[in-house]
């Protein structure tokens, strides 16, 4: 795996300032990334919009009514 | 998200070119979409085209969803400074310029906001996957 000079510079800056972020990248689900990468930009937009609408349908339930 | 990061967002951020003609065009488009400023008193104040020529950020509501107009990013960069760090994304008739992935990572990692910091590992992982594909 090779990064461009610019990519490597940004990653090195993060490694210096906030190394936890690079460590956390190892925990990211690569299958989900691959699925998202398989979509076209418009499909990605639609999927994100659908997800946002689905999340918005949930509302907080007061503890007393549980 | 358009780069391929599986993240959900509720709004769209744009960085407009700050010249009067573009501000007028943006204002005309937003007026056709019931634009108003999102603010604590919920007064439905309307933006003015000259607002898009300043240095701040406007949180707007439209009938298409929330829109944040960032005249400048938190680090002071505006359209002119960012345009060379963008890539064109095309899909059918849609063509938009978005921040390139290294710049997006740089921006998200430096805003100081938790919600932006949370997306950085996903973007870094995406960058790794793209680099693997190109190898």
N, CA and C atoms of all chains as a GROMACS GRO file, in nm:
protein
  603
    1UNK      N    1   0.084  -0.119   0.000
    1UNK     CA    2   0.000   0.000   0.000
    1UNK      C    3   0.088   0.125   0.000
    2UNK      N    4   0.066   0.211  -0.098
    2UNK     CA    5   0.147   0.333  -0.106
    2UNK      C    6   0.058   0.455  -0.106
    3UNK      N    7   0.096   0.554  -0.027
    3UNK     CA    8   0.022   0.678  -0.022
    3UNK      C    9   0.094   0.783  -0.106
    4UNK      N   10   0.017   0.877  -0.156
    4UNK     CA   11   0.081   0.990  -0.225
    4UNK      C   12   0.154   1.074  -0.120
    5UNK      N   13   0.237   1.164  -0.168
    5UNK     CA   14   0.313   1.250  -0.076
    5UNK      C   15   0.219   1.329   0.014
    6UNK      N   16   0.113   1.381  -0.047
    6UNK     CA   17   0.016   1.462   0.030
    6UNK      C   18  -0.056   1.376   0.134
    7UNK      N   19  -0.100   1.257   0.093
    7UNK     CA   20  -0.168   1.165   0.186
    7UNK      C   21  -0.076   1.130   0.302
    8UNK      N   22   0.049   1.098   0.269
    8UNK     CA   23   0.145   1.059   0.374
    8UNK      C   24   0.170   1.175   0.470
    9UNK      N   25   0.173   1.297   0.416
    9UNK     CA   26   0.198   1.414   0.501
    9UNK      C   27   0.083   1.434   0.600
   10UNK      N   28  -0.039   1.418   0.551
   10UNK     CA   29  -0.156   1.437   0.638
   10UNK      C   30  -0.158   1.326   0.745
   11UNK      N   31  -0.128   1.204   0.705
   11UNK     CA   32  -0.127   1.093   0.801
   11UNK      C   33  -0.017   1.114   0.907
   12UNK      N   34   0.098   1.164   0.862
   12UNK     CA   35   0.207   1.189   0.956
   12UNK      C   36   0.169   1.299   1.055
   13UNK      N   37   0.098   1.401   1.006
   13UNK     CA   38   0.055   1.510   1.095
   13UNK      C   39  -0.042   1.455   1.200
   14UNK      N   40  -0.128   1.365   1.159
   14UNK     CA   41  -0.223   1.306   1.255
   14UNK      C   42  -0.149   1.214   1.352
   15UNK      N   43  -0.050   1.143   1.300
   15UNK     CA   44   0.028   1.055   1.388
   15UNK      C   45   0.096   1.136   1.499
   16UNK      N   46   0.139   1.257   1.465
   16UNK     CA   47   0.207   1.342   1.564
   16UNK      C   48   0.108   1.404   1.663
   17UNK      N   49  -0.007   1.447   1.611
   17UNK     CA   50  -0.098   1.526   1.695
   17UNK      C   51  -0.207   1.445   1.764
   18UNK      N   52  -0.250   1.336   1.701
   18UNK     CA   53  -0.365   1.262   1.755
   18UNK      C   54  -0.356   1.114   1.713
   19UNK      N   55  -0.253   1.044   1.763
   19UNK     CA   56  -0.228   0.907   1.714
   19UNK      C   57  -0.343   0.809   1.737
   20UNK      N   58  -0.431   0.842   1.833
   20UNK     CA   59  -0.547   0.755   1.858
   20UNK      C   60  -0.634   0.741   1.733
   21UNK      N   61  -0.638   0.845   1.654
   21UNK     CA   62  -0.723   0.841   1.534
   21UNK      C   63  -0.671   0.737   1.435
   22UNK      N   64  -0.539   0.729   1.421
   22UNK     CA   65  -0.482   0.628   1.331
   22UNK      C   66  -0.505   0.488   1.386
   23UNK      N   67  -0.492   0.474   1.518
   23UNK     CA   68  -0.516   0.342   1.579
   23UNK      C   69  -0.662   0.301   1.560
   24UNK      N   70  -0.752   0.398   1.571
   24UNK     CA   71  -0.895   0.368   1.558
   24UNK      C   72  -0.930   0.325   1.416
   25UNK      N   73  -0.851   0.371   1.318
   25UNK     CA   74  -0.879   0.333   1.179
   25UNK      C   75  -0.870   0.182   1.160
   26UNK      N   76  -0.784   0.117   1.241
   26UNK     CA   77  -0.770  -0.029   1.231
   26UNK      C   78  -0.898  -0.102   1.272
   27UNK      N   79  -0.982  -0.033   1.350
   27UNK     CA   80  -1.105  -0.096   1.400
   27UNK      C   81  -1.224  -0.077   1.305
   28UNK      N   82  -1.205  -0.001   1.200
   28UNK     CA   83  -1.316   0.028   1.109
   28UNK      C   84  -1.352  -0.096   1.028
   29UNK      N   85  -1.480  -0.122   1.015
   29UNK     CA   86  -1.530  -0.238   0.942
   29UNK      C   87  -1.503  -0.222   0.792
   30UNK      N   88  -1.410  -0.300   0.741
   30UNK     CA   89  -1.369  -0.286   0.601
   30UNK      C   90  -1.476  -0.337   0.504
   31UNK      N   91  -1.561  -0.430   0.550
   31UNK     CA   92  -1.668  -0.480   0.463
   31UNK      C   93  -1.768  -0.368   0.433
   32UNK      N   94  -1.798  -0.285   0.533
   32UNK     CA   95  -1.888  -0.173   0.511
   32UNK      C   96  -1.826  -0.072   0.416
   33UNK      N   97  -1.695  -0.052   0.432
   33UNK     CA   98  -1.624   0.038   0.340
   33UNK      C   99  -1.632  -0.014   0.196
   34UNK      N  100  -1.612  -0.145   0.181
   34UNK     CA  101  -1.614  -0.204   0.047
   34UNK      C  102  -1.753  -0.190  -0.015
   35UNK      N  103  -1.857  -0.210   0.070
   35UNK     CA  104  -1.994  -0.196   0.018
   35UNK      C  105  -2.018  -0.053  -0.028
   36UNK      N  106  -1.979   0.041   0.055
   36UNK     CA  107  -2.000   0.183   0.021
   36UNK      C  108  -1.923   0.220  -0.106
   37UNK      N  109  -1.802   0.165  -0.116
   37UNK     CA  110  -1.720   0.195  -0.234
   37UNK      C  111  -1.781   0.138  -0.362
   38UNK      N  112  -1.863   0.034  -0.347
   38UNK     CA  113  -1.923  -0.029  -0.464
   38UNK      C  114  -2.039   0.054  -0.520
   39UNK      N  115  -2.087   0.151  -0.445
   39UNK     CA  116  -2.200   0.234  -0.488
   39UNK      C  117  -2.150   0.353  -0.570
   40UNK      N  118  -2.237   0.405  -0.654
   40UNK     CA  119  -2.204   0.529  -0.724
   40UNK      C  120  -2.224   0.646  -0.627
   41UNK      N  121  -2.166   0.762  -0.658
   41UNK     CA  122  -2.185   0.876  -0.568
   41UNK      C  123  -2.332   0.904  -0.537
   42UNK      N  124  -2.419   0.898  -0.638
   42UNK     CA  125  -2.562   0.924  -0.613
   42UNK      C  126  -2.622   0.819  -0.522
   43UNK      N  127  -2.582   0.694  -0.543
   43UNK     CA  128  -2.633   0.586  -0.456
   43UNK      C  129  -2.585   0.606  -0.313
   44UNK      N  130  -2.462   0.652  -0.297
   44UNK     CA  131  -2.410   0.680  -0.162
   44UNK      C  132  -2.494   0.789  -0.096
   45UNK      N  133  -2.527   0.891  -0.175
   45UNK     CA  134  -2.607   1.002  -0.124
   45UNK      C  135  -2.745   0.952  -0.082
   46UNK      N  136  -2.805   0.870  -0.166
   46UNK     CA  137  -2.939   0.818  -0.133
   46UNK      C  138  -2.934   0.729  -0.009
   47UNK      N  139  -2.831   0.645   0.001
   47UNK     CA  140  -2.819   0.557   0.118
   47UNK      C  141  -2.803   0.639   0.246
   48UNK      N  142  -2.722   0.744   0.239
   48UNK     CA  143  -2.701   0.828   0.357
   48UNK      C  144  -2.829   0.901   0.394
   49UNK      N  145  -2.903   0.949   0.293
   49UNK     CA  146  -3.028   1.019   0.319
   49UNK      C  147  -3.130   0.924   0.381
   50UNK      N  148  -3.138   0.803   0.326
   50UNK     CA  149  -3.231   0.703   0.382
   50UNK      C  150  -3.195   0.674   0.528
   51UNK      N  151  -3.066   0.659   0.555
   51UNK     CA  152  -3.023   0.632   0.693
   51UNK      C  153  -3.060   0.747   0.786
   52UNK      N  154  -3.037   0.869   0.737
   52UNK     CA  155  -3.067   0.987   0.820
   52UNK      C  156  -3.217   0.994   0.849
   53UNK      N  157  -3.299   0.968   0.748
   53UNK     CA  158  -3.445   0.971   0.769
   53UNK      C  159  -3.489   0.860   0.865
   54UNK      N  160  -3.428   0.744   0.850
   54UNK     CA  161  -3.465   0.632   0.939
   54UNK      C  162  -3.430   0.666   1.084
   55UNK      N  163  -3.312   0.726   1.104
   55UNK     CA  164  -3.272   0.764   1.240
   55UNK      C  165  -3.363   0.874   1.296
   56UNK      N  166  -3.404   0.966   1.207
   56UNK     CA  167  -3.488   1.077   1.252
   56UNK      C  168  -3.626   1.030   1.298
   57UNK      N  169  -3.668   0.914   1.248
   57UNK     CA  170  -3.802   0.864   1.287
   57UNK      C  171  -3.804   0.818   1.432
   58UNK      N  172  -3.686   0.784   1.486
   58UNK     CA  173  -3.681   0.745   1.627
   58UNK      C  174  -3.690   0.870   1.715
   59UNK      N  175  -3.769   0.861   1.820
   59UNK     CA  176  -3.776   0.975   1.912
   59UNK      C  177  -3.744   0.926   2.052
   60UNK      N  178  -3.701   1.018   2.136
   60UNK     CA  179  -3.667   0.981   2.273
   60UNK      C  180  -3.794   0.947   2.350
   61UNK      N  181  -3.787   0.841   2.427
   61UNK     CA  182  -3.901   0.802   2.510
   61UNK      C  183  -3.866   0.836   2.655
   62UNK      N  184  -3.951   0.917   2.723
   62UNK     CA  185  -3.920   0.950   2.863
   62UNK      C  186  -3.913   0.823   2.947
   63UNK      N  187  -3.824   0.818   3.046
   63UNK     CA  188  -3.806   0.697   3.128
   63UNK      C  189  -3.936   0.649   3.190
   64UNK      N  190  -4.026   0.740   3.223
   64UNK     CA  191  -4.150   0.702   3.292
   64UNK      C  192  -4.244   0.623   3.202
   65UNK      N  193  -4.232   0.639   3.071
   65UNK     CA  194  -4.325   0.569   2.982
   65UNK      C  195  -4.267   0.439   2.927
   66UNK      N  196  -4.150   0.399   2.976
   66UNK     CA  197  -4.091   0.273   2.928
   66UNK      C  198  -4.165   0.154   2.983
   67UNK      N  199  -1.881   1.140   0.256
   67UNK     CA  200  -1.976   1.040   0.212
   67UNK      C  201  -1.963   1.014   0.061
   68UNK      N  202  -1.949   1.121  -0.018
   68UNK     CA  203  -1.936   1.102  -0.162
   68UNK      C  204  -1.805   1.032  -0.198
   69UNK      N  205  -1.706   1.037  -0.112
   69UNK     CA  206  -1.580   0.965  -0.135
   69UNK      C  207  -1.601   0.814  -0.116
   70UNK      N  208  -1.706   0.777  -0.042
   70UNK     CA  209  -1.731   0.636  -0.017
   70UNK      C  210  -1.726   0.598   0.129
   71UNK      N  211  -1.719   0.697   0.217
   71UNK     CA  212  -1.720   0.666   0.361
   71UNK      C  213  -1.863   0.638   0.406
   72UNK      N  214  -1.886   0.525   0.471
   72UNK     CA  215  -2.022   0.490   0.513
   72UNK      C  216  -2.063   0.568   0.637
   73UNK      N  217  -2.090   0.695   0.621
   73UNK     CA  218  -2.132   0.779   0.733
   73UNK      C  219  -2.265   0.844   0.698
   74UNK      N  220  -2.337   0.879   0.802
   74UNK     CA  221  -2.467   0.944   0.783
   74UNK      C  222  -2.456   1.090   0.823
   75UNK      N  223  -2.515   1.175   0.743
   75UNK     CA  224  -2.514   1.317   0.778
   75UNK      C  225  -2.651   1.375   0.752
   76UNK      N  226  -2.683   1.478   0.827
   76UNK     CA  227  -2.814   1.540   0.811
   76UNK      C  228  -2.807   1.669   0.729
   77UNK      N  229  -2.687   1.717   0.705
   77UNK     CA  230  -2.680   1.844   0.633
   77UNK      C  231  -2.572   1.840   0.525
   78UNK      N  232  -2.573   1.946   0.448
   78UNK     CA  233  -2.476   1.962   0.340
   78UNK      C  234  -2.396   2.089   0.368
   79UNK      N  235  -2.265   2.080   0.357
   79UNK     CA  236  -2.179   2.197   0.376
   79UNK      C  237  -2.129   2.242   0.239
   80UNK      N  238  -2.141   2.372   0.213
   80UNK     CA  239  -2.083   2.423   0.088
   80UNK      C  240  -1.992   2.542   0.120
   81UNK      N  241  -1.890   2.559   0.034
   81UNK     CA  242  -1.800   2.674   0.045
   81UNK      C  243  -1.813   2.752  -0.086
   82UNK      N  244  -1.890   2.861  -0.086
   82UNK     CA  245  -1.915   2.930  -0.212
   82UNK      C  246  -1.803   3.027  -0.251
   83UNK      N  247  -1.792   3.048  -0.381
   83UNK     CA  248  -1.702   3.152  -0.431
   83UNK      C  249  -1.763   3.286  -0.389
   84UNK      N  250  -1.682   3.367  -0.320
   84UNK     CA  251  -1.735   3.492  -0.264
   84UNK      C  252  -1.718   3.609  -0.359
   85UNK      N  253  -1.801   3.609  -0.462
   85UNK     CA  254  -1.810   3.725  -0.550
   85UNK      C  255  -1.959   3.758  -0.562
   86UNK      N  256  -1.994   3.886  -0.583
   86UNK     CA  257  -2.134   3.926  -0.581
   86UNK      C  258  -2.224   3.845  -0.675
   87UNK      N  259  -2.176   3.816  -0.798
   87UNK     CA  260  -2.261   3.743  -0.893
   87UNK      C  261  -2.296   3.605  -0.840
   88UNK      N  262  -2.199   3.538  -0.781
   88UNK     CA  263  -2.226   3.403  -0.729
   88UNK      C  264  -2.316   3.408  -0.606
   89UNK      N  265  -2.295   3.510  -0.524
   89UNK     CA  266  -2.380   3.525  -0.406
   89UNK      C  267  -2.526   3.546  -0.447
   90UNK      N  268  -2.548   3.624  -0.553
   90UNK     CA  269  -2.684   3.647  -0.603
   90UNK      C  270  -2.744   3.518  -0.657
   91UNK      N  271  -2.664   3.443  -0.730
   91UNK     CA  272  -2.713   3.315  -0.785
   91UNK      C  273  -2.751   3.219  -0.673
   92UNK      N  274  -2.666   3.212  -0.572
   92UNK     CA  275  -2.693   3.123  -0.458
   92UNK      C  276  -2.820   3.168  -0.386
   93UNK      N  277  -2.832   3.298  -0.367
   93UNK     CA  278  -2.950   3.351  -0.298
   93UNK      C  279  -3.077   3.320  -0.376
   94UNK      N  280  -3.073   3.335  -0.509
   94UNK     CA  281  -3.190   3.306  -0.592
   94UNK      C  282  -3.229   3.159  -0.580
   95UNK      N  283  -3.130   3.072  -0.582
   95UNK     CA  284  -3.158   2.929  -0.569
   95UNK      C  285  -3.219   2.897  -0.433
   96UNK      N  286  -3.161   2.954  -0.329
   96UNK     CA  287  -3.209   2.924  -0.194
   96UNK      C  288  -3.348   2.984  -0.170
   97UNK      N  289  -3.374   3.099  -0.227
   97UNK     CA  290  -3.506   3.161  -0.212
   97UNK      C  291  -3.614   3.069  -0.271
   98UNK      N  292  -3.581   3.001  -0.377
   98UNK     CA  293  -3.677   2.908  -0.439
   98UNK      C  294  -3.697   2.783  -0.353
   99UNK      N  295  -3.617   2.770  -0.249
   99UNK     CA  296  -3.627   2.652  -0.163
   99UNK      C  297  -3.654   2.688  -0.017
  100UNK      N  298  -3.733   2.794  -0.001
  100UNK     CA  299  -3.786   2.831   0.132
  100UNK      C  300  -3.676   2.843   0.237
  101UNK      N  301  -3.571   2.912   0.201
  101UNK     CA  302  -3.457   2.922   0.292
  101UNK      C  303  -3.488   3.013   0.411
  102UNK      N  304  -3.437   2.975   0.526
  102UNK     CA  305  -3.430   3.066   0.640
  102UNK      C  306  -3.313   3.024   0.729
  103UNK      N  307  -3.273   3.118   0.813
  103UNK     CA  308  -3.158   3.093   0.901
  103UNK      C  309  -3.204   3.013   1.022
  104UNK      N  310  -3.129   2.911   1.057
  104UNK     CA  311  -3.158   2.834   1.178
  104UNK      C  312  -3.096   2.910   1.296
  105UNK      N  313  -3.179   2.951   1.388
  105UNK     CA  314  -3.126   3.024   1.505
  105UNK      C  315  -3.214   2.993   1.626
  106UNK      N  316  -3.161   3.015   1.747
  106UNK     CA  317  -3.228   2.966   1.868
  106UNK      C  318  -3.372   3.017   1.886
  107UNK      N  319  -3.401   3.138   1.842
  107UNK     CA  320  -3.534   3.195   1.862
  107UNK      C  321  -3.635   3.146   1.757
  108UNK      N  322  -3.589   3.071   1.659
  108UNK     CA  323  -3.674   3.015   1.553
  108UNK      C  324  -3.759   3.123   1.485
  109UNK      N  325  -3.694   3.234   1.450
  109UNK     CA  326  -3.770   3.345   1.391
  109UNK      C  327  -3.782   3.339   1.239
  110UNK      N  328  -3.725   3.238   1.178
  110UNK     CA  329  -3.729   3.224   1.032
  110UNK      C  330  -3.675   3.349   0.960
  111UNK      N  331  -3.561   3.395   1.006
  111UNK     CA  332  -3.497   3.510   0.942
  111UNK      C  333  -3.440   3.468   0.807
  112UNK      N  334  -3.447   3.558   0.712
  112UNK     CA  335  -3.395   3.528   0.579
  112UNK      C  336  -3.250   3.575   0.568
  113UNK      N  337  -3.167   3.497   0.502
  113UNK     CA  338  -3.030   3.545   0.478
  113UNK      C  339  -3.034   3.651   0.367
  114UNK      N  340  -2.926   3.726   0.354
  114UNK     CA  341  -2.911   3.819   0.242
  114UNK      C  342  -2.792   3.773   0.158
  115UNK      N  343  -2.797   3.806   0.033
  115UNK     CA  344  -2.688   3.759  -0.054
  115UNK      C  345  -2.552   3.810  -0.005
  116UNK      N  346  -2.551   3.927   0.056
  116UNK     CA  347  -2.423   3.982   0.104
  116UNK      C  348  -2.366   3.899   0.219
  117UNK      N  349  -2.453   3.821   0.286
  117UNK     CA  350  -2.402   3.733   0.393
  117UNK      C  351  -2.302   3.632   0.337
  118UNK      N  352  -2.321   3.597   0.209
  118UNK     CA  353  -2.234   3.494   0.149
  118UNK      C  354  -2.099   3.552   0.105
  119UNK      N  355  -2.080   3.680   0.128
  119UNK     CA  356  -1.953   3.744   0.090
  119UNK      C  357  -1.864   3.766   0.212
  120UNK      N  358  -1.915   3.726   0.329
  120UNK     CA  359  -1.841   3.756   0.453
  120UNK      C  360  -1.747   3.641   0.489
  121UNK      N  361  -1.714   3.631   0.618
  121UNK     CA  362  -1.616   3.532   0.660
  121UNK      C  363  -1.675   3.421   0.747
  122UNK      N  364  -1.803   3.437   0.784
  122UNK     CA  365  -1.860   3.344   0.881
  122UNK      C  366  -1.926   3.221   0.820
  123UNK      N  367  -2.007   3.157   0.900
  123UNK     CA  368  -2.078   3.036   0.857
  123UNK      C  369  -2.226   3.054   0.887
  124UNK      N  370  -2.310   3.016   0.792
  124UNK     CA  371  -2.455   3.030   0.807
  124UNK      C  372  -2.519   2.893   0.811
  125UNK      N  373  -2.598   2.868   0.914
  125UNK     CA  374  -2.672   2.742   0.922
  125UNK      C  375  -2.813   2.770   0.870
  126UNK      N  376  -2.845   2.710   0.757
  126UNK     CA  377  -2.972   2.740   0.690
  126UNK      C  378  -3.063   2.619   0.686
  127UNK      N  379  -3.192   2.647   0.680
  127UNK     CA  380  -3.291   2.542   0.658
  127UNK      C  381  -3.352   2.565   0.520
  128UNK      N  382  -3.369   2.458   0.444
  128UNK     CA  383  -3.437   2.468   0.314
  128UNK      C  384  -3.536   2.354   0.303
  129UNK      N  385  -3.621   2.360   0.200
  129UNK     CA  386  -3.717   2.250   0.183
  129UNK      C  387  -3.648   2.122   0.134
  130UNK      N  388  -3.520   2.132   0.102
  130UNK     CA  389  -3.443   2.013   0.063
  130UNK      C  390  -3.361   1.958   0.179
  131UNK      N  391  -3.360   2.030   0.290
  131UNK     CA  392  -3.284   1.987   0.407
  131UNK      C  393  -3.192   2.096   0.456
  132UNK      N  394  -3.122   2.069   0.567
  132UNK     CA  395  -3.031   2.171   0.622
  132UNK      C  396  -2.910   2.195   0.531
  133UNK      N  397  -2.867   2.319   0.527
  133UNK     CA  398  -2.752   2.357   0.444
  133UNK      C  399  -2.664   2.452   0.524
  134UNK      N  400  -2.538   2.419   0.537
  134UNK     CA  401  -2.443   2.509   0.603
  134UNK      C  402  -2.359   2.576   0.495
  135UNK      N  403  -2.365   2.708   0.492
  135UNK     CA  404  -2.283   2.784   0.397
  135UNK      C  405  -2.160   2.832   0.474
  136UNK      N  406  -2.046   2.778   0.436
  136UNK     CA  407  -1.921   2.812   0.505
  136UNK      C  408  -1.844   2.909   0.416
  137UNK      N  409  -1.851   3.037   0.450
  137UNK     CA  410  -1.775   3.134   0.370
  137UNK      C  411  -1.626   3.108   0.388
  138UNK      N  412  -1.590   3.066   0.508
  138UNK     CA  413  -1.453   3.021   0.536
  138UNK      C  414  -1.461   2.901   0.629
  139UNK      N  415  -1.365   2.812   0.618
  139UNK     CA  416  -1.355   2.704   0.715
  139UNK      C  417  -1.300   2.758   0.846
  140UNK      N  418  -1.296   2.675   0.949
  140UNK     CA  419  -1.246   2.718   1.080
  140UNK      C  420  -1.100   2.765   1.073
  141UNK      N  421  -1.027   2.714   0.972
  141UNK     CA  422  -0.885   2.750   0.960
  141UNK      C  423  -0.863   2.872   0.870
  142UNK      N  424  -0.972   2.936   0.829
  142UNK     CA  425  -0.960   3.058   0.751
  142UNK      C  426  -0.960   3.037   0.601
  143UNK      N  427  -0.956   2.912   0.556
  143UNK     CA  428  -0.952   2.888   0.412
  143UNK      C  429  -1.091   2.902   0.350
  144UNK      N  430  -1.097   2.970   0.239
  144UNK     CA  431  -1.222   2.984   0.166
  144UNK      C  432  -1.211   2.915   0.030
  145UNK      N  433  -1.305   2.947  -0.058
  145UNK     CA  434  -1.312   2.884  -0.190
  145UNK      C  435  -1.178   2.891  -0.265
  146UNK      N  436  -1.121   3.010  -0.265
  146UNK     CA  437  -0.999   3.029  -0.346
  146UNK      C  438  -0.884   2.942  -0.296
  147UNK      N  439  -0.876   2.926  -0.165
  147UNK     CA  440  -0.766   2.846  -0.110
  147UNK      C  441  -0.794   2.695  -0.123
  148UNK      N  442  -0.922   2.660  -0.129
  148UNK     CA  443  -0.957   2.517  -0.128
  148UNK      C  444  -0.973   2.455  -0.267
  149UNK      N  445  -0.998   2.538  -0.367
  149UNK     CA  446  -1.034   2.483  -0.499
  149UNK      C  447  -0.927   2.388  -0.554
  150UNK      N  448  -0.801   2.417  -0.524
  150UNK     CA  449  -0.694   2.328  -0.573
  150UNK      C  450  -0.686   2.198  -0.493
  151UNK      N  451  -0.762   2.189  -0.387
  151UNK     CA  452  -0.765   2.066  -0.306
  151UNK      C  453  -0.901   1.997  -0.318
  152UNK      N  454  -0.960   2.008  -0.436
  152UNK     CA  455  -1.089   1.943  -0.459
  152UNK      C  456  -1.078   1.845  -0.575
  153UNK      N  457  -1.175   1.756  -0.580
  153UNK     CA  458  -1.186   1.664  -0.694
  153UNK      C  459  -1.330   1.673  -0.744
  154UNK      N  460  -1.347   1.648  -0.873
  154UNK     CA  461  -1.481   1.648  -0.930
  154UNK      C  462  -1.541   1.509  -0.917
  155UNK      N  463  -1.666   1.505  -0.872
  155UNK     CA  464  -1.739   1.379  -0.864
  155UNK      C  465  -1.855   1.388  -0.962
  156UNK      N  466  -1.864   1.287  -1.048
  156UNK     CA  467  -1.969   1.288  -1.150
  156UNK      C  468  -2.055   1.164  -1.136
  157UNK      N  469  -2.184   1.184  -1.161
  157UNK     CA  470  -2.277   1.071  -1.166
  157UNK      C  471  -2.392   1.115  -1.254
  158UNK      N  472  -2.394   1.068  -1.378
  158UNK     CA  473  -2.496   1.114  -1.471
  158UNK      C  474  -2.482   1.264  -1.493
  159UNK      N  475  -2.591   1.336  -1.473
  159UNK     CA  476  -2.588   1.482  -1.494
  159UNK      C  477  -2.531   1.556  -1.373
  160UNK      N  478  -2.512   1.485  -1.264
  160UNK     CA  479  -2.462   1.549  -1.142
  160UNK      C  480  -2.310   1.565  -1.150
  161UNK      N  481  -2.261   1.686  -1.127
  161UNK     CA  482  -2.116   1.708  -1.121
  161UNK      C  483  -2.089   1.808  -1.011
  162UNK      N  484  -2.020   1.764  -0.908
  162UNK     CA  485  -1.989   1.854  -0.797
  162UNK      C  486  -1.840   1.843  -0.764
  163UNK      N  487  -1.788   1.949  -0.708
  163UNK     CA  488  -1.649   1.946  -0.661
  163UNK      C  489  -1.653   1.929  -0.509
  164UNK      N  490  -1.578   1.833  -0.461
  164UNK     CA  491  -1.572   1.808  -0.317
  164UNK      C  492  -1.427   1.811  -0.273
  165UNK      N  493  -1.403   1.835  -0.146
  165UNK     CA  494  -1.266   1.834  -0.095
  165UNK      C  495  -1.203   1.699  -0.125
  166UNK      N  496  -1.076   1.700  -0.163
  166UNK     CA  497  -1.009   1.570  -0.182
  166UNK      C  498  -0.991   1.504  -0.044
  167UNK      N  499  -0.968   1.374  -0.047
  167UNK     CA  500  -0.970   1.298   0.078
  167UNK      C  501  -0.864   1.345   0.180
  168UNK      N  502  -0.739   1.370   0.138
  168UNK     CA  503  -0.642   1.419   0.238
  168UNK      C  504  -0.685   1.550   0.302
  169UNK      N  505  -0.739   1.641   0.223
  169UNK     CA  506  -0.782   1.770   0.278
  169UNK      C  507  -0.901   1.752   0.370
  170UNK      N  508  -0.994   1.666   0.330
  170UNK     CA  509  -1.110   1.640   0.416
  170UNK      C  510  -1.065   1.584   0.552
  171UNK      N  511  -0.969   1.491   0.548
  171UNK     CA  512  -0.917   1.434   0.672
  171UNK      C  513  -0.850   1.543   0.756
  172UNK      N  514  -0.769   1.625   0.690
  172UNK     CA  515  -0.700   1.735   0.758
  172UNK      C  516  -0.801   1.828   0.826
  173UNK      N  517  -0.907   1.862   0.754
  173UNK     CA  518  -1.009   1.955   0.806
  173UNK      C  519  -1.083   1.891   0.924
  174UNK      N  520  -1.129   1.767   0.904
  174UNK     CA  521  -1.208   1.700   1.009
  174UNK      C  522  -1.124   1.680   1.136
  175UNK      N  523  -0.995   1.654   1.117
  175UNK     CA  524  -0.909   1.628   1.234
  175UNK      C  525  -0.874   1.755   1.310
  176UNK      N  526  -0.898   1.870   1.249
  176UNK     CA  527  -0.851   1.994   1.313
  176UNK      C  528  -0.962   2.087   1.358
  177UNK      N  529  -1.089   2.049   1.341
  177UNK     CA  530  -1.197   2.141   1.381
  177UNK      C  531  -1.211   2.149   1.532
  178UNK      N  532  -1.168   2.042   1.602
  178UNK     CA  533  -1.185   2.040   1.746
  178UNK      C  534  -1.323   1.994   1.789
  179UNK      N  535  -1.408   1.957   1.691
  179UNK     CA  536  -1.543   1.910   1.726
  179UNK      C  537  -1.544   1.758   1.730
  180UNK      N  538  -1.607   1.703   1.833
  180UNK     CA  539  -1.609   1.557   1.851
  180UNK      C  540  -1.672   1.487   1.732
  181UNK      N  541  -1.779   1.544   1.678
  181UNK     CA  542  -1.848   1.475   1.568
  181UNK      C  543  -1.760   1.467   1.442
  182UNK      N  544  -1.673   1.565   1.424
  182UNK     CA  545  -1.580   1.558   1.311
  182UNK      C  546  -1.468   1.459   1.340
  183UNK      N  547  -1.419   1.460   1.464
  183UNK     CA  548  -1.309   1.370   1.502
  183UNK      C  549  -1.352   1.224   1.485
  184UNK      N  550  -1.480   1.197   1.512
  184UNK     CA  551  -1.530   1.060   1.501
  184UNK      C  552  -1.523   1.007   1.358
  185UNK      N  553  -1.532   1.095   1.261
  185UNK     CA  554  -1.530   1.048   1.123
  185UNK      C  555  -1.388   1.024   1.070
  186UNK      N  556  -1.288   1.078   1.140
  186UNK     CA  557  -1.151   1.070   1.088
  186UNK      C  558  -1.101   0.925   1.073
  187UNK      N  559  -1.121   0.838   1.174
  187UNK     CA  560  -1.074   0.700   1.154
  187UNK      C  561  -1.139   0.632   1.033
  188UNK      N  562  -1.265   0.663   1.007
  188UNK     CA  563  -1.334   0.604   0.891
  188UNK      C  564  -1.270   0.655   0.762
  189UNK      N  565  -1.239   0.783   0.759
  189UNK     CA  566  -1.177   0.840   0.639
  189UNK      C  567  -1.034   0.786   0.620
  190UNK      N  568  -0.962   0.768   0.730
  190UNK     CA  569  -0.827   0.712   0.721
  190UNK      C  570  -0.831   0.568   0.669
  191UNK      N  571  -0.930   0.492   0.718
  191UNK     CA  572  -0.945   0.353   0.672
  191UNK      C  573  -0.983   0.351   0.524
  192UNK      N  574  -1.070   0.442   0.485
  192UNK     CA  575  -1.108   0.451   0.343
  192UNK      C  576  -0.986   0.482   0.257
  193UNK      N  577  -0.902   0.573   0.305
  193UNK     CA  578  -0.780   0.609   0.233
  193UNK      C  579  -0.690   0.486   0.215
  194UNK      N  580  -0.682   0.405   0.320
  194UNK     CA  581  -0.600   0.283   0.312
  194UNK      C  582  -0.656   0.187   0.208
  195UNK      N  583  -0.789   0.170   0.209
  195UNK     CA  584  -0.851   0.079   0.113
  195UNK      C  585  -0.831   0.127  -0.030
  196UNK      N  586  -0.844   0.256  -0.052
  196UNK     CA  587  -0.824   0.311  -0.186
  196UNK      C  588  -0.679   0.294  -0.231
  197UNK      N  589  -0.586   0.312  -0.137
  197UNK     CA  590  -0.444   0.294  -0.171
  197UNK      C  591  -0.415   0.148  -0.207
  198UNK      N  592  -0.481   0.056  -0.134
  198UNK     CA  593  -0.462  -0.087  -0.164
  198UNK      C  594  -0.514  -0.120  -0.304
  199UNK      N  595  -0.631  -0.061  -0.338
  199UNK     CA  596  -0.690  -0.087  -0.469
  199UNK      C  597  -0.600  -0.037  -0.582
  200UNK      N  598  -0.532   0.075  -0.556
  200UNK     CA  599  -0.448   0.134  -0.661
  200UNK      C  600  -0.312   0.066  -0.671
  201UNK      N  601  -0.275  -0.011  -0.567
  201UNK     CA  602  -0.143  -0.075  -0.566
  201UNK      C  603  -0.140  -0.190  -0.667
   0.00000   0.00000   0.00000
